[in-house]
Amino acid sequence: ANFCSVYSIFIGKQEPDSKFRCHGSWFQNRDPSSTQHDRGQVMNISDMKISTKLLVGFGTLLLLIMMMGFISLAKLGSVETALVELTEQRMPRAAKLNNIKMQVYEIGMALRNIVIMTDASLIKQQEDRIGALRGNIGEILGELKKEISSDKGKSALASMIDARGGYINGQLKYVEYVNSGESDEAKAYLLSTVRPAQ
């Protein structure tokens, strides 16, 4: 017999709410049948069958996969929009801007050539080349002006057009120096004004 049973024999009868210490813990008189019933109501995952655990695990995994699929479908539209914007708008515009850059470089080369040439026909060819390149750049800028709709893009394009106007004025004055035979003044103006504005 344990301490609990001996103690019960000595006291003869326990009060409904009486408590006594047994094996280091506090116990209260309870109906054994009710205790067994309470134990049956507690569900422990360790008591589950392996097949049930597998079903719960695979079910949770399937639910997570379905959630990821729904999220991916929801994001697919925005990804497609960004891809279209990149391939049909940003990249063609970047190509046009790079084309402008290359033509501005060619203008700079032609401006340098005319000051070191002495043949009037060759100088005229370079001047015509400069005029054609300026026309190409103007057409590209016109296309960009129609395509760009954002405020930031419009502001950047307006700044580029303003800078181009000052560069063209410098070119014209430089060509006047060359055509009038003032080569020293033309060279000085090219280095001090035209090239920095390029």
Buried (B, 14 or more C-beta within 10 A) or exposed (E): EEEEEEBBEEEEEEEEEEEBEEEEEEEEEEEEEEEEEEEEEEEEEEEEEEEEEEEEEEEEEEEEEEEEEEEEEEEEEEEEEEEEEEEEEEEEBEEBBEEBEEBBEBBBEBBBBBBEBEEEEEBEBBBEBBBBBBEBBEEBBEEBEEEBEEEEBEEEBEEBBEEBEEBBEBBEBBBEBBBEEEBEBBBEBBEEBBBEBE
